[in-house]
């Protein structure tokens, strides 16, 4: 338990680095993030065309055709945008689980790849505390204390969620072991009963034939 708690703390204090990747034409690349429920999620994306500058300046047809889609653990589409260049998406989770962000390069196969930058934040990292400071007339110190309070609450909530997942996995393992043991005992009983029935039938047959 303490190891899980320390791991969660370290993950929260690590600085989030935007993800950069190249997406060839006619390809899809997806990323999954395990996020608790009732959590604010902020995503920022930027599209960079990797073809020659002359092509980019020549006409709009050479520009990449990138679509982005975000789905929740129930496969409900939360965000769907086509022909994106740069932008953001914001939503609040309603259920805990894996939220999937997919980018689809709709360009022709003979075109150049596209470089995509994705900065996905959630929880405390997604909050804009500068706006909060202005809205609630907080001092910089009060704002920092509020941020630390929110971070502590997020770490505690994530720790509780991890404990619940651990307990759920343990219960599932125990239930599976019980079912396997029950099936094994049932198989043994069936084999013994079958063997006894065959033995009785053979003994009866031999008696009828007066062999024994």
C-alpha positions in Angstrom: 0.0 0.0 0.0 2.7 2.4 0.9 4.6 1.6 -2.3 1.5 2.4 -4.4 1.0 5.7 -2.5 4.6 6.7 -3.1 4.4 5.8 -6.8 1.2 7.9 -7.2 2.9 10.9 -5.5 5.9 10.6 -7.8 3.7 10.4 -10.9 1.8 13.5 -9.8 4.9 15.5 -9.2 6.6 14.6 -12.5 6.4 17.3 -15.1 4.1 16.4 -18.0 5.8 16.5 -21.3 3.8 17.0 -24.5 3.8 13.9 -26.8 5.2 14.3 -30.3 4.9 11.7 -33.0 4.7 11.3 -36.8 1.6 10.0 -38.4 1.9 8.6 -41.9 -1.0 9.0 -44.4 -4.0 6.6 -44.1 -2.9 5.6 -40.6 -4.4 5.9 -37.1 -2.6 6.2 -33.8 -4.4 6.1 -30.4 -3.4 6.8 -26.9 -5.1 5.6 -23.7 -5.2 7.4 -20.3 -6.7 5.9 -17.1 -8.6 8.8 -15.6 -10.9 8.9 -12.5 -14.5 10.1 -12.7 -15.5 13.7 -12.1 -12.1 14.8 -13.4 -11.4 17.8 -15.6 -9.5 16.9 -18.8 -7.7 19.4 -21.0 -6.1 18.4 -24.4 -4.1 20.6 -26.7 -3.0 19.5 -30.1 -0.9 21.0 -32.9 -0.4 19.7 -36.5 2.8 20.2 -38.4 3.1 19.3 -42.1 6.4 17.6 -42.9 6.4 18.1 -46.6 8.5 20.6 -48.6 7.6 24.2 -47.8 7.0 24.8 -51.5 4.1 22.3 -51.5 2.6 23.9 -48.4 2.7 27.3 -49.9 1.5 26.2 -53.3 -2.0 25.0 -52.5 -4.2 23.9 -49.7 -4.6 20.4 -51.1 -1.1 19.5 -49.8 -2.1 20.2 -46.3 -2.7 17.2 -44.0 -6.2 16.0 -43.3 -6.2 15.0 -39.7 -9.2 14.0 -37.6 -9.2 13.6 -33.8 -11.6 11.6 -31.7 -11.9 11.1 -28.0 -14.0 8.2 -26.5 -14.8 7.3 -22.9 -14.6 3.8 -21.4 -18.1 3.1 -22.6 -16.9 3.9 -26.2 -19.1 7.1 -26.2 -17.6 9.8 -28.5 -16.8 12.9 -26.4 -14.8 14.8 -29.0 -15.0 14.5 -32.8 -13.2 17.1 -35.0 -12.2 16.9 -38.6 -9.4 18.6 -40.6 -7.8 20.0 -37.5 -4.7 22.2 -37.4 -4.4 23.4 -33.8 -6.8 23.6 -30.9 -8.0 22.3 -27.6 -10.7 20.1 -26.1 -12.1 20.2 -22.6 -14.4 17.8 -20.8 -15.2 16.4 -17.4 -15.2 12.6 -16.9 -18.3 10.9 -15.8 -16.9 7.4 -15.3 -13.5 6.1 -14.3 -11.5 4.1 -16.8 -9.5 4.4 -20.0 -10.1 7.4 -22.2 -8.8 7.0 -25.7 -7.6 9.8 -28.0 -7.2 8.8 -31.7 -5.7 10.7 -34.6 -6.4 9.7 -38.1 -4.4 10.9 -41.1 -6.9 10.9 -44.0 -4.2 12.0 -46.5 -3.3 9.9 -49.6 -0.7 7.2 -49.1 1.8 9.0 -51.4 1.8 12.1 -49.2 4.4 13.0 -46.5 3.8 12.1 -42.8 2.4 14.7 -40.4 3.9 15.6 -37.0 1.4 15.9 -34.2 2.0 17.3 -30.7 -0.5 16.3 -28.0 -0.5 17.8 -24.5 -3.1 15.9 -22.4 -3.6 17.0 -18.8 -6.2 16.1 -16.2 -7.0 16.9 -12.6 -4.9 19.6 -11.0 -2.7 19.9 -14.1 -5.7 20.9 -16.2 -6.9 23.7 -13.8 -6.2 27.3 -14.7 -5.3 28.8 -11.3 -4.5 32.2 -12.8 -8.2 32.5 -13.7 -9.2 31.2 -10.2 -6.9 33.8 -8.6 -8.7 36.6 -10.4 -12.2 35.2 -9.9 -11.8 34.7 -6.2 -9.4 37.6 -5.6 -6.7 35.4 -4.1 -3.2 36.3 -3.4 -0.4 34.3 -5.0 0.2 32.5 -1.7 -3.5 31.6 -1.3 -3.5 30.4 -4.9 -0.5 28.2 -4.3 -2.1 26.8 -1.1 -5.3 26.1 -3.1 -3.3 24.2 -5.7 -1.5 22.2 -3.1 -4.8 21.4 -1.4 -6.3 20.2 -4.7 -3.2 18.2 -5.4 -3.4 16.5 -2.0 -7.0 15.7 -2.6 -6.3 14.3 -6.1 -3.5 12.1 -4.7 -5.7 10.8 -1.9 -8.6 10.1 -4.4 -6.2 8.2 -6.7 -4.8 6.2 -3.8 -8.3 5.2 -2.8 -9.1 4.3 -6.4 -6.0 2.2 -6.7 -6.9 0.4 -3.4 -10.3 -0.4 -4.8 -8.9 -1.7 -8.0 -6.5 -3.9 -6.0 -9.3 -5.3 -3.9 -11.4 -5.9 -7.0 -8.6 -7.8 -8.7 -8.0 -9.8 -5.5 -11.7 -10.7 -5.2 -11.8 -11.7 -8.9 -8.7 -13.9 -8.4 -10.2 -15.6 -5.4 -13.5 -16.1 -7.1 -11.7 -17.6 -10.2 -9.7 -19.9 -7.9 -12.9 -21.1 -6.2 -14.5 -21.8 -9.6 -11.5 -23.7 -10.8 -11.4 -25.8 -7.6 -15.1 -26.5 -7.8 -14.8 -27.6 -11.5 -11.8 -29.8 -10.6 -13.8 -31.5 -7.8 -16.8 -31.9 -10.1 -14.6 -33.5 -12.7 -13.1 -35.9 -10.1 -16.6 -36.9 -8.9 -17.8 -37.5 -12.5 -14.7 -39.6 -13.3 -15.1 -41.7 -10.1 -18.9 -42.1 -10.8 -18.3 -43.1 -14.4 -15.6 -45.6 -13.4 -17.8 -47.1 -10.7 -20.7 -47.4 -13.2 -18.5 -49.1 -15.8 -17.1 -51.5 -13.1 -20.6 -52.4 -12.0 -21.8 -52.9 -15.5 -18.8 -55.1 -16.3 -19.3 -57.2 -13.2 -23.0 -57.7 -14.0 -22.2 -58.7 -17.5 -19.6 -61.3 -16.4 -22.1 -62.8 -13.9 -24.7 -63.1 -16.6 -22.2 -64.9 -18.9 -21.3 -67.0 -15.8 -17.7 -66.1 -16.3 -17.4 -65.2 -12.6 
